[in-house]
Amino acid sequence: MIYFLTAFCLSAILTWLVKKIATKLNVVDRPDAERHLHEKPTPLLGGVAIFLSFWVVILYLVFHPIYGIEKIIDPLVVTFISGTIIFLVGIADDLRPMSAKVRLLFVAVAILISSLYAPWLTKITNPFGGFIELGLVGGGVLAFLWLMGMTYTVKVLDGLDGLATGIVSIGAFVIVLLTSITKFYQPNVSLVSLIFLGVCLGFLLFNFYPAKIFLGESGSMFLGFMLGVLAIIGGGKLATALLVMAIPILDLIRVIYKRIRRGQPVFSGDREHLHFRLVDYGFSQKRAVLLLYSLAFLFGITTLFLQSMQKVYALFGLVILMTILSHLIGKKQI
């Protein structure tokens, strides 16, 4: 618990400090009544506080290992390298917006570095029983697709105050629980996830509605990448993270499909995403965020009780729920 509290307090202090610095340097996001719904210019660079808080505490643990942290140092080193590249690309984009394609290229290279470390994902649970052996190539490909998907899902999820940070926190919390129980006991992964959770919650103090600071590209992409990594090193908890993030992931797929059908650029910005449509439907920002929190927590916590095949059924149920939500909110003209 001391590491959680340290991460929480350090994150809160650094967030407050970064908020002051970003405001003084005029690195802010300005409202436009379209996709930027805040009422006044709000500091960016929240990713700086999150990145530094997390790695400072992890660095201490590397030199003072407990609970078997030494067994996952290699994955942590690879994660640090890739995470730093993603973070720096995000910082550059926060300071001066870059082309979406250029940003994608840099992020893909960073994640390729991690996915080449294929030994951390050599097999996954078969919902029909046993395991599916992936091998080095299969594991690397799946790791790349998974980490890219998680990174960009959280990036696009960061549209309402506290939404991305809160849902990632729920994902980290569920991984903490899963890696703390006897069947999946991994105290080292549990500790790293707990530290990550503390960092997220410390930042959320300033990021929940009305937000006093935003994640920025550096924060949103780093959060998505880290949640994806924790799901992998946590014994392949991909289904767990997938259920927590299922609605944002399905929403991203839906929006991309609609853009392709309309002949629009895939990276174009619009108000098609579910969180924006909920606001347009009449939800306040806070109510929309709390609704999506509730759904993420509900489906995430079920992973503590569901077997592999039951998780597939739960995911299928989420697809149906997502279809119903899209149909209901789609009836209102935007």
Backbone torsions as a table, in degrees:
resi	resn	phi	psi	omega
1	MET	NA	-30.2	-179.4
2	ILE	-62.1	-35.5	-179.8
3	TYR	-71.7	-36.2	175.8
4	PHE	-62.1	-48.1	-178.8
5	LEU	-65.1	-38.3	177.8
6	THR	-62.5	-46.4	179.6
7	ALA	-63.2	-41.5	-179.9
8	PHE	-62.1	-50.9	-177.4
9	CYS	-66.5	-42.5	180.0
10	LEU	-62.6	-41.8	179.3
11	SER	-63.4	-44.4	-179.6
12	ALA	-63.2	-44.0	-179.6
13	ILE	-64.8	-46.2	-179.3
14	LEU	-67.4	-34.6	177.4
15	THR	-62.8	-45.1	177.6
16	TRP	-59.7	-42.4	-179.0
17	LEU	-67.7	-45.6	-179.8
18	VAL	-63.2	-36.7	178.3
19	LYS	-59.3	-43.9	179.2
20	LYS	-64.3	-44.8	-177.5
21	ILE	-66.6	-45.9	-179.2
22	ALA	-62.1	-38.7	178.0
23	THR	-65.0	-43.8	-179.8
24	LYS	-64.2	-36.4	-179.7
25	LEU	-85.3	-1.9	-179.8
26	ASN	63.3	32.6	173.9
27	VAL	-91.9	84.4	-172.2
28	VAL	-130.8	160.4	174.5
29	ASP	-103.8	127.2	-175.2
30	ARG	-100.5	138.6	-178.9
31	PRO	-66.4	149.8	177.1
32	ASP	-138.1	4.1	178.0
33	ALA	66.0	10.0	177.8
34	GLU	-113.4	-82.1	179.0
35	ARG	-104.7	-10.2	177.9
36	HIS	-112.5	94.1	-166.3
37	LEU	-91.3	-2.4	-178.4
38	HIS	-69.0	161.9	-172.4
39	GLU	-89.2	-21.5	-178.3
40	LYS	-145.1	160.6	178.9
41	PRO	-51.9	131.3	-174.7
42	THR	-124.6	133.9	-177.9
43	PRO	-58.9	143.5	171.8
44	LEU	-98.6	-158.7	175.3
45	LEU	71.9	17.6	176.1
46	GLY	-59.1	-25.4	178.7
47	GLY	-61.0	-27.2	179.3
48	VAL	-62.1	-46.5	-179.6
49	ALA	-63.9	-42.6	-178.7
50	ILE	-66.2	-48.4	-178.2
51	PHE	-60.6	-50.8	-177.4
52	LEU	-65.5	-43.3	-178.5
53	SER	-60.2	-46.8	-177.3
54	PHE	-62.9	-50.1	-173.0
55	TRP	-75.9	-25.5	174.9
56	VAL	-63.3	-46.3	-179.8
57	VAL	-68.5	-40.8	179.2
58	ILE	-64.5	-40.0	178.9
59	LEU	-61.0	-39.8	176.8
60	TYR	-60.4	-42.3	-179.0
61	LEU	-67.5	-32.3	179.0
62	VAL	-61.8	-36.9	-179.5
63	PHE	-92.1	-11.8	176.0
64	HIS	-133.1	63.5	-171.3
65	PRO	-65.2	138.7	173.2
66	ILE	-139.5	163.3	175.8
67	TYR	53.6	30.0	176.4
68	GLY	78.2	21.7	178.9
69	ILE	-57.8	-33.3	-178.1
70	GLU	-60.4	-22.7	-179.1
71	LYS	-73.8	-17.9	-178.9
72	ILE	-119.0	21.6	179.8
73	ILE	-64.8	-41.7	179.9
74	ASP	-58.7	-50.0	175.6
75	PRO	-59.7	-35.3	179.3
76	LEU	-67.0	-37.8	178.0
77	VAL	-64.2	-45.6	178.8
78	VAL	-63.1	-41.2	178.4
79	THR	-62.3	-39.7	179.1
80	PHE	-63.0	-43.5	-179.3
81	ILE	-62.6	-52.0	-178.9
82	SER	-66.5	-42.8	-179.4
83	GLY	-62.8	-35.0	179.0
84	THR	-67.3	-41.7	178.1
85	ILE	-61.3	-46.7	179.9
86	ILE	-61.6	-42.8	179.5
87	PHE	-61.6	-46.1	-178.0
88	LEU	-68.0	-37.1	175.4
89	VAL	-61.9	-42.1	178.5
90	GLY	-63.7	-41.6	177.8
91	ILE	-60.6	-45.9	179.6
92	ALA	-59.5	-39.9	-180.0
93	ASP	-70.5	-35.1	177.7
94	ASP	-65.8	-37.6	-177.8
95	LEU	-77.4	-38.7	178.2
96	ARG	-150.3	101.8	-175.4
97	PRO	-47.6	130.8	-179.8
98	MET	-108.8	169.8	177.5
99	SER	-59.9	138.6	179.5
100	ALA	-60.4	-35.0	-179.1
101	LYS	-70.4	-39.2	177.8
102	VAL	-65.7	-43.8	178.0
103	ARG	-60.8	-43.2	179.0
104	LEU	-60.0	-40.9	-179.5
105	LEU	-61.9	-48.1	-179.4
106	PHE	-63.4	-43.2	179.4
107	VAL	-63.8	-40.8	179.3
108	ALA	-62.3	-40.6	178.3
109	VAL	-64.5	-43.3	179.3
110	ALA	-60.8	-44.3	-178.0
111	ILE	-73.0	-30.1	175.6
112	LEU	-60.9	-37.3	178.0
113	ILE	-59.2	-44.6	179.0
114	SER	-69.3	-41.7	-175.6
115	SER	-69.5	-22.3	175.6
116	LEU	-69.4	-18.4	175.3
117	TYR	-82.8	62.3	-170.6
118	ALA	-61.7	-26.4	-178.2
119	PRO	-55.9	-16.7	-178.9
120	TRP	-83.7	-2.8	176.4
121	LEU	-148.3	78.4	-178.0
122	THR	-102.1	-15.0	178.2
123	LYS	-154.7	155.0	176.7
124	ILE	-131.1	158.5	-179.5
125	THR	-68.9	133.9	174.6
126	ASN	-88.0	120.8	-178.3
127	PRO	-60.1	-18.1	179.4
128	PHE	-94.0	3.2	178.1
129	GLY	121.1	140.9	178.2
130	GLY	76.9	-153.7	-178.0
131	PHE	-130.3	158.0	173.6
132	ILE	-106.8	115.1	179.0
133	GLU	-76.1	128.3	-175.7
134	LEU	-99.9	-28.2	-174.4
135	GLY	73.8	177.9	-176.8
136	LEU	-67.3	-45.8	-177.7
137	VAL	-69.0	-49.4	-179.5
138	GLY	-61.0	-41.5	178.9
139	GLY	-65.2	-40.0	179.0
140	GLY	-65.4	-42.0	179.6
141	VAL	-64.9	-45.8	-179.4
142	LEU	-64.4	-41.4	178.7
143	ALA	-60.8	-42.5	-179.7
144	PHE	-62.7	-49.0	-178.8
145	LEU	-63.9	-40.3	-179.1
146	TRP	-64.3	-49.0	-177.0
147	LEU	-68.9	-37.0	175.5
148	MET	-64.0	-44.0	-179.8
149	GLY	-62.2	-44.4	-179.3
150	MET	-67.9	-41.1	-179.4
151	THR	-60.3	-47.0	-176.2
152	TYR	-80.7	-25.6	175.9
153	THR	-65.1	-45.7	179.2
154	VAL	-67.8	-35.1	177.8
155	LYS	-58.1	-49.1	-178.4
156	VAL	-76.7	-19.6	178.2
157	LEU	-71.8	-20.1	-176.1
158	ASP	-79.6	66.8	-178.7
159	GLY	-116.8	-19.7	177.7
160	LEU	-124.2	153.4	-176.7
161	ASP	-55.7	121.5	173.6
162	GLY	78.7	-3.0	-173.9
163	LEU	-66.0	-55.6	-177.4
164	ALA	-64.1	-46.5	-178.3
165	THR	-61.5	-42.3	-178.3
166	GLY	-67.2	-43.0	-178.5
167	ILE	-70.4	-37.4	174.4
168	VAL	-63.4	-37.9	176.6
169	SER	-60.3	-41.6	178.2
170	ILE	-63.0	-43.1	177.6
171	GLY	-60.1	-44.4	179.0
172	ALA	-64.0	-40.3	179.9
173	PHE	-62.2	-42.9	179.9
174	VAL	-65.5	-39.2	177.4
175	ILE	-65.3	-38.3	175.8
176	VAL	-58.1	-47.8	-179.4
177	LEU	-62.4	-46.2	-176.8
178	LEU	-64.6	-37.6	-178.1
179	THR	-86.4	3.1	178.8
180	SER	-104.0	-18.7	-179.5
181	ILE	-84.1	159.8	-171.2
182	THR	-57.3	-44.4	-174.3
183	LYS	-61.6	-37.1	-176.9
184	PHE	-116.1	27.2	-169.0
185	TYR	-58.1	114.7	176.0
186	GLN	-142.3	82.1	-174.1
187	PRO	-60.1	-30.6	179.8
188	ASN	-68.3	-45.9	178.3
189	VAL	-67.3	-37.2	178.7
190	SER	-60.9	-42.4	-179.4
191	LEU	-65.8	-45.0	178.7
192	VAL	-62.5	-41.1	179.1
193	SER	-66.5	-36.6	178.9
194	LEU	-65.6	-40.0	177.0
195	ILE	-63.9	-43.8	178.5
196	PHE	-61.5	-40.9	177.3
197	LEU	-61.5	-44.6	179.0
198	GLY	-60.7	-41.1	178.2
199	VAL	-62.4	-45.0	-179.6
200	CYS	-62.2	-44.7	-177.6
201	LEU	-69.0	-35.1	176.4
202	GLY	-62.1	-39.2	177.3
203	PHE	-72.9	-35.4	-177.2
204	LEU	-62.6	-24.8	175.5
205	LEU	-54.3	-34.1	-177.7
206	PHE	-102.7	-10.6	-172.5
207	ASN	-103.6	-16.9	179.7
208	PHE	-72.5	156.1	-175.0
209	TYR	-58.1	132.3	-7.7
210	PRO	-81.1	126.0	-173.5
211	ALA	-65.5	137.1	176.5
212	LYS	-99.0	-11.8	177.3
213	ILE	-157.5	148.8	178.9
214	PHE	-108.2	158.3	177.1
215	LEU	-61.9	-41.8	-169.9
216	GLY	72.7	173.5	179.0
217	GLU	-61.8	-37.1	-178.6
218	SER	-61.8	-38.2	-178.6
219	GLY	-80.1	-45.4	-175.8
220	SER	-65.2	-44.3	-179.7
221	MET	-68.7	-38.4	178.9
222	PHE	-65.1	-40.6	178.7
223	LEU	-61.9	-45.2	-180.0
224	GLY	-63.3	-42.9	178.7
225	PHE	-61.6	-45.8	-177.2
226	MET	-66.1	-40.0	178.2
227	LEU	-63.2	-39.8	177.0
228	GLY	-62.4	-41.2	179.2
229	VAL	-65.1	-45.1	-179.1
230	LEU	-61.5	-35.7	177.9
231	ALA	-65.3	-33.5	-179.4
232	ILE	-76.1	-52.3	-175.9
233	ILE	-73.1	-13.1	176.4
234	GLY	-82.9	35.6	177.5
235	GLY	77.3	31.2	178.6
236	GLY	70.8	47.0	179.5
237	LYS	-82.8	43.6	-177.8
238	LEU	-64.9	-39.7	-179.5
239	ALA	-64.6	-35.1	178.8
240	THR	-63.6	-53.8	179.1
241	ALA	-63.8	-34.0	-179.3
242	LEU	-64.4	-39.2	179.3
243	LEU	-70.1	-37.0	176.7
244	VAL	-64.9	-41.7	-174.1
245	MET	-97.4	6.4	-170.9
246	ALA	-59.0	-45.1	-177.9
247	ILE	-64.2	-47.4	175.1
248	PRO	-60.5	-38.4	179.9
249	ILE	-66.1	-47.3	178.9
250	LEU	-63.0	-37.1	178.5
251	ASP	-64.8	-41.7	178.6
252	LEU	-62.3	-43.7	178.3
253	ILE	-61.8	-43.1	179.9
254	ARG	-60.8	-45.7	-177.5
255	VAL	-66.3	-42.6	178.3
256	ILE	-61.3	-42.8	178.7
257	TYR	-60.2	-43.9	-179.1
258	LYS	-66.7	-38.2	178.6
259	ARG	-65.2	-41.2	179.1
260	ILE	-64.2	-43.1	179.2
261	ARG	-61.7	-34.9	-179.0
262	ARG	-84.7	-6.1	-178.3
263	GLY	77.3	20.7	179.5
264	GLN	-89.3	153.1	173.7
265	PRO	-59.8	137.9	-178.6
266	VAL	-59.7	-33.8	-175.0
267	PHE	-91.8	8.0	-179.9
268	SER	-69.0	146.5	178.6
269	GLY	-90.7	139.0	176.6
270	ASP	-156.3	-171.3	-179.0
271	ARG	-109.3	29.0	-178.0
272	GLU	-77.4	-23.0	-175.2
273	HIS	-64.1	148.8	-173.3
274	LEU	-54.5	-42.1	-176.1
275	HIS	-65.1	-36.2	175.8
276	PHE	-69.6	-39.8	-177.8
277	ARG	-67.4	-33.0	175.5
278	LEU	-63.0	-41.6	177.7
279	VAL	-64.9	-43.1	178.7
280	ASP	-65.5	-27.5	179.3
281	TYR	-74.1	-18.3	177.6
282	GLY	129.3	-4.1	177.7
283	PHE	-73.7	144.2	168.8
284	SER	-73.9	163.3	177.8
285	GLN	-56.1	-45.5	-177.2
286	LYS	-62.7	-44.8	-179.3
287	ARG	-65.3	-39.8	179.1
288	ALA	-63.6	-43.8	179.9
289	VAL	-65.0	-44.2	-179.2
290	LEU	-65.8	-35.1	176.0
291	LEU	-62.3	-47.1	-179.6
292	LEU	-69.2	-33.8	171.9
293	TYR	-57.9	-48.7	-175.4
294	SER	-60.8	-43.2	-179.7
295	LEU	-66.6	-42.5	179.1
296	ALA	-63.0	-43.6	-179.9
297	PHE	-66.7	-43.2	-178.6
298	LEU	-58.7	-49.6	-178.1
299	PHE	-76.9	-29.5	177.7
300	GLY	-68.7	-41.9	-176.6
301	ILE	-70.2	-23.1	178.8
302	THR	-65.8	-21.0	-179.4
303	THR	-66.0	-17.2	176.5
304	LEU	-71.1	-21.4	-173.3
305	PHE	-117.4	-20.1	-174.5
306	LEU	-87.4	144.1	171.6
307	GLN	-83.1	173.9	-173.1
308	SER	-56.1	-48.6	-177.4
309	MET	-67.7	-34.0	178.8
310	GLN	-66.6	-31.0	176.3
311	LYS	-66.0	-35.1	176.2
312	VAL	-63.5	-42.1	177.6
313	TYR	-63.6	-40.3	179.5
314	ALA	-63.7	-39.7	178.4
315	LEU	-65.3	-39.9	177.0
316	PHE	-62.0	-39.6	177.2
317	GLY	-62.9	-36.4	177.9
318	LEU	-66.6	-36.8	177.0
319	VAL	-61.0	-42.5	178.5
320	ILE	-64.5	-44.7	179.5
321	LEU	-60.6	-42.9	179.6
322	MET	-63.0	-39.0	178.7
323	THR	-64.0	-42.4	179.4
324	ILE	-65.0	-46.2	179.4
325	LEU	-59.4	-45.2	-179.4
326	SER	-62.2	-38.7	-179.6
327	HIS	-67.5	-43.3	-177.2
328	LEU	-66.3	-48.6	-177.6
329	ILE	-75.9	-18.9	177.7
330	GLY	-72.8	-16.2	-180.0
331	LYS	-71.5	-23.0	-178.6
332	LYS	-87.8	128.5	178.9
333	GLN	-69.9	136.0	-178.7
334	ILE	-106.5	NA	NA
